[in-house]
Amino acid sequence: MPAAHWIGQIGKCRALIDGPNGQEATYRSGAEVGVNAAIQDAVNAILTACQGRLSEIGGTYKPYVGAPGNAVYQFSDSDILSTEGQTFTPFFGLSDTINGISASYPSIDDAWSMTEAPPVYDSGFEVEDGNRRLLSDVSLDFVPYKGQVQRLMQSALKEARRARRHTISMPPAFWMLEPGDVVAWASARNGYDAKLFRVDGVLDQPNLDVVLDLTEVDPTDYDWNQSTDYRVPVSGSIATERPPAQPMYGWQAVPATIYDDAGRARRPSIKVSCDAGQDDVQAVWVQVRLKSSQSVVFDSNATAYAAPFEWILNGVFLSATTYQVRGKFVPYSARATDWSDWIDVTTPDVRFLAGADYDPYEGVIGLDDLDEDLADLQDWLGSGLRDVQTTIAELDARIADLDLGGAVVRDQMRQQIKATADDVTAQWTLQADALASADTAIANRVETLTASFATQTATFTSQISSLAAADTALSSRVDTLTATLTDTQTGLQATANAVSSLSTTVTNVDGKVTAVATALTSLSAASSSGDVNSANFQMAVMTGPSGYSRIGAQARQGGAGNWRSAAWYLDVPNDASLPTRFLVEAGQFIVVAGGNLNNPFVVDGTAVRMNVANIGTVTAGVMQSSNGKMVINLTAGTIVISS
């Protein structure tokens, strides 16, 4: 803010000029500015009082008030860069043209009411504009001085007729120019004889050229003759008189509670009400503040004024806390209304519900992904038998591919014994295969014991396989016991299966070596009615960043899409950032010590239950007695005892 420049502009404001009551300062301003008003809005309003502009040049602020000053630079057509483009606007469009002006201002003579000043018309301008009267209306809220208002109106109208605007490119010598400066232009082409232009914009180019945005100005626009130009305004405001402000009738505020769909008290609130039957009322404006700090915590004018003329506020309020509430009517029209008095109200003591309003498991690592982790563990354990069957099928397919390829050396041994009497059969078979090709070696042994009586069958199968290839080494053993019996009345089968599997695999994929070992025991029994019972136990280890050491056990029962299960999992990820975990999944988890059934530790999905607990430190939100007569709110720091 250059002091010399500001002082010069202050001098222009203080310069004396003839006014209605003798000489007065050219530009004065007075108004009430709220502390919440934006600085930019206040500055712009002040500038209207002096027909001023504020230029910002690289962080330097310079005001320019009233009539344009002397030219700081003179140039001619020969100074303009003819190699660059130019634009010229000789006149305004009809929508931007004005030839008259009206204004309102806070009149001192009318108790600061907004008063209409005598409008300014110009018949010559109207003829130029096709005998149209094109008015502009302005509000001079910061100018309570009637003489200054008329001076501003006249100079504004004359300056508004200055339409000539040029945008030209100039050489580096013009870098000294700033927005707000005045220049003189001698132009034979445009007929200018040292014509004054105001610099409205300066654009510095990378090659040091300068683009100037110029608008014509004339100091004579600000000439004033008090005896001929001033017109005495009509005393008395012609603004619309509004009725007196309407008070708030029947205002009340009482404690209220917001309930959820299950009828549980979830949030404290406040219910407000007012008189019905008020005319021209669209809504009710409600404000709530803390009594202790006077801080407003609820402020809304969107409460529709409608039956039953009482409303529970949808705000965020603390429980058992004293607030103050006030309200006023919001009319459809622009008439004024008054606030009610502040009313004290204490909210009900409604507490947060664990699991519904806050997370008691906050801070437990990995718990956010528990649903996905459990699903992964269930899939891992449930797919164990399918993975074994898939491995056997893939190995059989690989043997078949080698046979079809032809470029293989194969040796085979097969033995069999069998005894049959009518529909009774007993059989033992043993087959061993050895295959070798240029890139694969496979050894496979399958032994089968089968006993059948009519439709009853018992089978034992043992398959041992080993495979070695360029990128894979695999060895597995799968023993399967199966018993099947057919119900002679329904024709439906009942089946029992027992599978034991051991497997080891090492693979190399794109240079990444992974070793995996698994052990599986799977039992299942299916009745002829379709009910199935199963039990699975699996252990697995895998190397690599995404590997793990894992043990799981699951018992499962059900049928026709209705299943129940209980399971536990031990999981140690190779990723050190993930927790090791012992996860139990059951409808009821019970721990007893030494057969003592009087003090079991029980988790049943609704709570953790203990008869006797010896705890060093307890972190909790609320503690209460079983009958609810004593409640300790550790978060709020309150103790409530009721009889």
Secondary structure, 3 states (H helix, E strand, C coil): CCHHHHHHHHHHHHCEEEECCEEEECCCCCCCCCCCCCHHHHHHHHHHCCCCEEEEECCEEEEECCCCCCCCEEEEHHHCCCCCCCEEECCCCHHHCCCEEEEEEEECCCCCEEEECCCEECHHHHHHCCCCCCEEEEECCCCCCHHHHHHHHHHHHHHHCCCCEEEEEECHHHHHCCCCCEEEEEECCCCEEEEEEEEEEEEECCCCCEEEEEEECCHHHHCCCHHHHCCCCCCCCCCCCCCCCECCCCCEEEEEEEECCCCCEEEEEEEEECCCCCCCCCEEEEEEEECCCCCEEEEEEEEECCCCCEEECCCCCCCCCEEEEEEEEECCCCCCECCCCCEEEECCCCCCCECCCECCCCCCCCHHHHHHHHHHHHHHHHCHHHHHHHHHHHHHHHHHHHHHHCCEEEEEEEEEEEEEECCEEEEEEEEEEEEEECCEEEEEEEEEEEEEECCEEEEEEEEEEEEEECCEEEEEEEEEEEEEEECCCCCCEEEEEEEEEEEEEEEEECCEEEEEEEEEEEEEEECCCCCEEEEEEEEEEECCCCCEEEEEEEEEEEECCEEEEEEEEEEEECCCCCCCEEEEECCCEEEEECCEEEEEEEECCCCEECCCCCCCCCCCCEEECCCCCEEEECCCCEEEECC
